[in-house]
Amino acid sequence: MTATKKVSRAKRREIIAALGRGTVPRLGLDLFAVGMERFEKGLNEELAAVTTGGSGFKAVRGEYGSGKTFFARWLAERAKRMRIATSEIQISDTETPLFKTETVYRRLIGALSTASSQHGAFREVIDSWLLTLEEVVLAAGDVDKHDRAGMADAVDKLIERRLAEVSKSAPAFAAALRGYRRARLTGEHDIADGLLAWAGGEPNVAAPIRRYANIRGDIDATSALDFLRGLLVVLRDCGYPGLLVILDEIETLQRMRSDSREKSLNTLRQLIDEIDKGRFPGLYLVITGTPAFYDGSKGVQQSTPLAQRLAVDFSGDPRFDATRASQIRLTGLDRGKLVMLGRAVRDLYARGASAEARIRALVDDAYVEELALAVAGRLGGQIGSSPRVFLRKLVTEVLYKVDEHPDFNPRRDYRLTVKDTELTDEERNAARGGHRPRSADDVELDF
């Protein structure tokens, strides 16, 4: 954890605001990445391998509240520092089922992010790539920069050469990008936008737009993976040597109908095998899920081939887990780490605040520990279920008030309350001391 790292006021405000809303910040997670140190070396090595044309896969397991989303975004930040593009996708049994790879691809494109573009980076990446190809053509010296027709023809041919391998099975990807460039140069912006959307997996693009580039229909489950290969080529050509794709909340597969679940598990197995075969150079795929997904009969264990690929023995002491294994586990926060987390957030807030001295005096280490344990106590004493609520209370009900009101003393003027309406289902269950079903098999159905 690097709580002493310099951070801008704007970034600090954004981080604190997200914590106050009870959400995981998009940036600055290294500032309070308590407990992540043990993963750094192994993951850095695997990300570095991706930047040199390798590929990789990692399954992350953790109970609700163990920090899977935090881990995924922390990893994404590290990847971006290596100029790796990232995309985080929430798997859903209704909106984004894993077996519909064309839908997953569309979500991937919509969430594509780079160090310079946090949201919707696909257009920026494609424009950068086309500009790079134009520079390559000019550097070759065979075409004058004022010869528009000659330049267009030379760039089109270069697009085809760069995507030659992909075009063997999915020629429409290159065709769409050629059409996009031509429409943009001629000022036909609606057509350009439509073709870019089509290349990003958007369905129902108007037929005249598709005819402009001589493409038909929509992307299907097979071509979606070929388009992903094309995206990896484009990223590499314009200076992004890899792509980190995070499939979050994959345990939702357990809620699917049996046939859909089986197809989704088979899709995951195929993806892992294709990555191992080197079909996706530059891709690092990460999935996150609960232990019930990995160990239950309606999760990974339903597919023997997939279970074999993800098999890791977690019966031993977590201190000795191998972070380079195909599956790693998050153990959540213990009492000491929860308090460390609170202190890091307090320090981040206080640094540069006009009331810094008063904040540090009134919200001292002892008070942070008292509040952390009090929140955990309201959640059935379960430390692992309390970080989100604890940080939200610390920010909005303590730090904000100490900062804004000179006469506010949290030990005297603040009484902790935790209402059902501000809790997630998992937090509410912990507060009631109930037993959350660990897998779909544990749910009793009244017929």
C-alpha positions in Angstrom: 0.0 0.0 0.0 1.4 3.4 -0.9 -0.7 5.9 1.1 2.1 8.5 0.9 2.0 8.6 -2.8 1.3 12.1 -4.3 -2.2 12.5 -5.7 -3.9 15.5 -7.3 -6.7 17.2 -5.5 -9.2 16.3 -8.3 -8.2 12.6 -8.1 -8.4 12.6 -4.3 -11.9 14.2 -4.5 -13.0 11.6 -7.0 -11.8 8.7 -4.9 -13.3 10.0 -1.7 -16.6 10.7 -3.4 -16.8 7.1 -4.7 -16.1 5.7 -1.2 -18.7 8.0 0.2 -21.2 6.5 -2.2 -20.2 3.0 -1.3 -18.7 2.1 -4.6 -15.2 1.0 -5.7 -13.3 4.0 -7.2 -12.1 3.7 -10.8 -8.7 5.2 -10.1 -6.1 5.4 -7.3 -6.7 2.0 -5.8 -3.0 1.6 -5.0 -3.5 4.3 -2.4 -5.3 1.9 -0.1 -4.7 -1.6 -1.6 -4.4 -3.3 1.7 -3.6 -7.0 1.4 -2.7 -6.9 -2.3 1.1 -6.9 -1.9 1.3 -10.7 -2.1 -0.2 -10.8 -5.6 2.0 -8.0 -7.1 5.1 -10.0 -8.2 3.3 -12.9 -9.9 0.7 -10.7 -11.6 3.3 -8.2 -12.8 5.2 -11.0 -14.4 2.1 -12.4 -16.2 1.1 -8.9 -17.4 4.7 -8.4 -18.7 4.5 -11.6 -20.6 1.3 -10.3 -22.3 3.1 -7.2 -23.5 5.6 -9.4 -25.4 3.0 -11.4 -27.3 2.0 -13.9 -24.6 -1.4 -14.5 -23.2 -2.8 -15.6 -19.9 -5.8 -16.6 -17.8 -6.6 -16.1 -14.1 -9.6 -17.2 -12.0 -10.2 -15.2 -8.9 -12.3 -16.6 -6.1 -13.7 -14.9 -3.0 -16.8 -14.7 -0.8 -19.1 -11.8 -1.1 -17.4 -8.8 0.4 -13.9 -10.2 -0.1 -12.9 -7.5 -2.6 -13.2 -9.1 -6.0 -14.3 -6.0 -7.8 -11.6 -4.0 -6.0 -9.0 -6.6 -7.0 -10.2 -6.5 -10.6 -9.9 -2.7 -10.8 -6.6 -2.6 -9.0 -5.2 -5.1 -11.5 -6.6 -2.9 -14.3 -4.7 0.1 -13.0 -1.5 -1.9 -12.9 -2.1 -3.1 -16.5 -2.7 0.5 -17.8 0.7 1.5 -16.3 2.1 -1.0 -18.8 0.0 0.5 -21.6 -2.3 -2.5 -21.6 -5.9 -1.7 -22.6 -8.6 -3.0 -20.3 -12.3 -3.9 -20.3 -14.5 -4.9 -17.3 -17.7 -6.8 -18.1 -20.4 -7.7 -15.7 -21.6 -11.2 -16.6 -25.4 -11.5 -16.3 -27.8 -14.4 -16.8 -30.2 -12.1 -18.7 -28.3 -9.2 -20.3 -24.8 -10.6 -20.8 -24.8 -14.4 -20.8 -21.3 -15.8 -21.3 -22.3 -18.3 -24.1 -23.4 -15.4 -26.3 -19.9 -14.2 -27.2 -21.3 -11.6 -29.6 -22.9 -9.9 -26.7 -19.8 -10.2 -24.5 -17.8 -8.8 -27.4 -20.2 -5.8 -27.6 -19.9 -5.2 -23.9 -16.1 -5.5 -24.1 -16.0 -2.8 -26.8 -18.3 -0.5 -24.9 -16.2 -0.8 -21.7 -12.8 -0.6 -23.5 -10.5 1.7 -21.6 -6.9 2.9 -21.9 -4.6 5.1 -19.8 -5.7 8.1 -21.9 -9.4 7.3 -22.3 -11.2 5.9 -19.4 -14.5 5.2 -21.1 -15.5 4.2 -24.7 -11.9 4.1 -26.0 -12.8 2.1 -29.2 -13.0 5.1 -31.5 -9.8 6.6 -30.1 -8.0 3.3 -30.6 -9.3 2.9 -34.2 -8.5 6.5 -35.2 -5.0 6.2 -33.7 -4.4 2.9 -35.6 -5.5 4.4 -38.9 -3.2 7.4 -38.3 -0.4 5.1 -37.5 -0.9 3.2 -40.8 -1.0 6.5 -42.7 2.4 7.4 -41.2 3.7 4.0 -42.2 2.7 4.6 -45.8 4.2 8.0 -45.8 7.4 6.8 -44.3 7.8 4.2 -47.1 8.0 7.1 -49.5 6.0 5.4 -52.3 3.0 7.7 -52.1 2.9 11.5 -52.0 0.9 12.8 -49.0 -1.1 15.1 -51.4 -2.2 12.1 -53.5 -5.5 11.3 -51.7 -6.5 8.5 -54.0 -3.0 6.9 -53.8 -3.0 7.3 -50.0 -6.4 5.7 -49.7 -5.5 2.7 -51.8 -2.2 2.2 -50.0 -3.7 2.4 -46.5 -6.5 0.0 -47.5 -3.9 -2.5 -48.7 -2.0 -2.0 -45.4 -5.2 -2.6 -43.4 -5.7 -5.8 -45.3 -2.1 -7.0 -44.7 -2.2 -6.2 -41.0 -5.4 -8.1 -40.5 -4.6 -10.8 -43.0 -4.7 -13.6 -40.4 -8.0 -12.4 -39.0 -9.5 -11.9 -42.5 -9.1 -15.6 -43.3 -12.1 -16.3 -41.1 -13.6 -12.8 -40.6 -12.9 -10.5 -43.6 -15.8 -8.2 -42.5 -13.7 -6.7 -39.7 -11.1 -5.2 -42.1 -13.9 -4.3 -44.6 -15.8 -2.3 -41.9 -12.6 -0.4 -40.9 -11.8 0.4 -44.5 -15.3 1.7 -45.0 -15.1 3.7 -41.7 -12.0 5.4 -42.9 -13.3 6.2 -46.3 -16.6 7.6 -45.0 -14.8 9.7 -42.5 -12.5 11.2 -45.2 -15.5 12.0 -47.4 -17.5 13.6 -44.6 -20.2 10.9 -44.4 -20.2 10.9 -40.6 -23.4 8.9 -40.1 -22.0 6.1 -42.3 -18.7 6.3 -40.5 -20.4 6.1 -37.1 -22.6 3.2 -38.2 -19.6 1.2 -39.5 -17.6 1.8 -36.3 -20.6 0.7 -34.3 -21.0 -2.4 -36.4 -17.3 -3.3 -35.9 -17.9 -2.9 -32.2 -20.7 -5.5 -32.3 -23.7 -3.3 -32.3 -26.7 -5.1 -33.9 -29.3 -3.7 -36.3 -27.0 -1.3 -38.2 -29.0 0.0 -41.2 -28.5 -2.1 -44.4 -27.4 0.9 -46.5 -24.6 1.5 -44.1 -23.5 -2.1 -44.3 -23.7 -2.1 -48.1 -21.4 0.9 -48.1 -18.6 -1.4 -46.9 -19.9 -4.6 -48.6 -20.7 -6.4 -45.3 -23.8 -8.3 -44.4 -25.7 -9.2 -41.3 -24.5 -8.8 -37.7 -21.6 -10.3 -35.8 -22.4 -13.8 -34.5 -20.9 -15.9 -31.8 -18.2 -17.3 -34.0 -17.1 -14.1 -35.7 -17.1 -12.2 -32.3 -13.9 -14.1 -31.3 -12.3 -13.4 -34.7 -13.1 -9.7 -34.2 -11.5 -9.9 -30.8 -8.3 -11.2 -32.5 -8.6 -8.2 -34.9 -8.9 -5.8 -31.9 -5.7 -7.3 -30.4 -3.8 -6.6 -33.7 -5.1 -3.0 -33.8 -4.2 -2.4 -30.2 -0.7 -3.7 -30.6 -0.1 -1.6 -33.8 -1.0 1.6 -32.1 1.1 1.2 -28.9 -1.1 -0.9 -26.6 0.7 -4.2 -26.3 -2.1 -6.2 -24.7 -5.7 -6.3 -23.5 -6.9 -7.2 -20.0 -10.5 -8.5 -20.0 -12.3 -8.9 -16.7 -15.4 -11.0 -16.5 -16.9 -10.1 -13.2 -19.6 -11.8 -11.2 -19.4 -15.0 -13.2 -21.2 -16.8 -10.5 -24.5 -15.6 -12.1 -24.1 -18.6 -14.4 -25.5 -20.7 -11.6 -28.9 -19.0 -12.0 -29.2 -19.9 -15.7 -31.3 -22.7 -17.1 -29.3 -26.0 -17.2 -28.7 -25.9 -21.0 -27.6 -22.2 -21.0 -25.3 -22.8 -18.0 -23.8 -25.8 -19.8 -23.1 -23.8 -22.9 -21.6 -20.9 -20.9 -19.3 -23.3 -19.0 -18.2 -24.8 -22.3 -17.6 -21.4 -23.8 -15.3 -20.6 -20.8 -13.4 -23.9 -21.3 -13.0 -23.2 -25.0 -11.7 -19.7 -24.2 -9.1 -21.0 -21.8 -8.0 -23.6 -24.4 -7.7 -21.1 -27.2 -5.6 -18.8 -24.9 -3.3 -21.7 -24.1 -3.0 -22.4 -27.8 -1.8 -18.9 -28.4 -4.8 -17.9 -30.5 -5.1 -14.5 -28.7 -1.6 -13.0 -28.4 -1.8 -10.1 -26.0 -5.0 -11.2 -24.2 -5.1 -11.6 -20.4 -8.5 -13.0 -19.3 -9.6 -12.7 -15.7 -12.8 -14.1 -14.2 -14.1 -13.5 -10.7 -16.6 -15.6 -8.8 -17.6 -17.0 -5.4 -16.3 -20.3 -4.0 -19.8 -21.7 -4.7 -19.3 -21.1 -8.4 -15.9 -23.0 -8.5 -16.9 -25.8 -6.1 -20.7 -26.2 -6.5 -22.5 -28.7 -8.7 -24.1 -25.8 -10.7 -20.8 -24.1 -11.4 -17.5 -25.2 -12.6 -17.9 -28.7 -11.3 -20.7 -29.3 -13.8 -18.1 -29.4 -16.5 -15.4 -31.9 -15.7 -12.9 -30.6 -18.4 -13.3 -27.0 -17.0 -13.0 -28.2 -13.4 -9.7 -30.0 -14.4 -8.3 -26.8 -15.9 -9.1 -24.7 -12.8 -8.3 -27.3 -10.1 -6.3 -25.8 -7.2 -6.1 -27.2 -3.7 -7.1 -24.5 -1.2 -7.2 -26.7 1.9 -3.9 -25.3 3.2 -2.9 -22.1 4.9 -3.8 -19.1 2.6 -0.4 -17.6 3.4 1.2 -20.2 1.2 -1.1 -19.9 -1.8 0.6 -19.8 -5.2 -0.3 -16.6 -6.9 0.9 -18.0 -10.3 -1.7 -20.8 -10.2 -4.7 -20.7 -12.6 -7.0 -19.9 -9.7 -6.2 -17.6 -6.7 -8.3 -16.8 -3.7 -9.1 -13.6 -1.9 -9.4 -14.0 1.8 -10.9 -10.6 2.6 -9.9 -8.3 5.4 -9.1 -9.2 9.0 -9.4 -6.8 11.9 -5.9 -5.4 11.4 -6.3 -4.9 7.7 -9.7 -3.2 8.0 -8.2 -0.7 10.4 -5.2 -0.1 8.1 -7.7 0.5 5.3 -9.6 3.1 7.4 -6.4 4.9 8.3 -5.2 5.0 4.7 -8.5 6.6 3.7 -8.4 9.0 6.6 -4.8 10.0 5.6 -5.9 10.5 1.9 -8.8 12.7 3.0 -6.7 14.8 5.5 -3.8 15.4 3.2 -4.2 18.9 1.8 -7.5 19.6 3.6 -7.8 23.0 5.3 -8.8 21.2 8.5 -6.0 18.6 8.3 -4.7 19.1 11.8 -8.2 18.8 13.3 -9.1 15.8 11.2 -5.9 13.9 12.3 -6.6 14.9 16.0 -10.3 13.9 16.1 -10.2 11.0 13.7 -7.0 9.5 15.1 -5.9 5.9 14.8 -7.8 4.8 17.9 -11.1 6.3 16.7 -10.7 4.7 13.2 -10.3 1.3 14.9 -13.3 2.0 17.2 -15.5 2.8 14.2 -14.3 -0.1 12.2 -15.1 -2.6 14.9 -18.5 -0.9 15.6 -19.5 -1.3 12.0 -18.4 -4.9 11.9 -20.3 -5.5 15.1 -23.5 -4.2 13.4 -22.9 -6.7 10.6 -22.9 -9.7 12.8 -19.2 -9.3 13.7 -18.2 -10.3 10.2 -15.2 -8.2 9.3 -15.3 -9.4 5.7 -18.8 -8.0 5.1 -18.0 -4.5 6.5 -15.5 -2.6 4.4 -18.0 -0.9 2.1 -20.3 0.3 4.9 -17.3 1.2 7.2 -15.7 3.4 4.5 -19.0 5.1 3.6 -19.7 5.9 7.2 -16.1 7.1 7.8 -16.2 9.4 4.8 -19.8 10.8 4.9 -20.6 10.8 8.6 -17.3 11.5 10.2 -14.6 13.0 7.9 -17.0 15.3 6.0 -18.5 16.6 9.2 -15.1 17.1 11.0 -13.9 19.0 7.9 -17.0 21.2 7.6 -17.9 21.9 11.2 -15.2 23.2 13.6 -17.3 22.2 16.6 -18.1 18.7 15.5 -16.4 16.0 17.6 -17.2 12.4 16.4 -16.7 10.9 19.9 -19.3 13.3 21.3 -21.6 14.2 18.5 -21.8 11.0 16.3 -23.8 7.8 17.0 -23.4 5.0 14.5 -26.7 3.8 12.9 -26.9 1.2 10.2 -30.3 0.9 8.4 -31.4 -2.1 6.4 -32.1 0.1 3.4 -28.4 1.1 3.0 -27.2 -2.5 2.9 -26.7 -4.9 0.1 -28.4 -8.3 0.4 -25.1 -9.9 1.6 -24.6 -7.2 4.2 -28.2 -7.4 5.4 -27.9 -11.1 5.8 -24.7 -10.7 7.8 -26.4 -8.1 10.0 -29.2 -10.5 10.8 -26.8 -13.3 11.6 -28.4 -15.4 8.9 -26.8 -18.1 6.6 -26.4 -17.0 3.0 -26.8 -20.0 0.6 -23.3 -20.9 -0.6 -24.6 -22.3 -3.9 -27.8 -22.8 -5.8 -28.1 -26.3 -4.3 -28.5 -24.7 -0.8 -31.6 -22.8 -1.8 -34.8 -24.4 -0.6 -37.7 -24.1 -3.0 -41.3 -24.3 -1.9 -43.4 -26.0 -4.5 
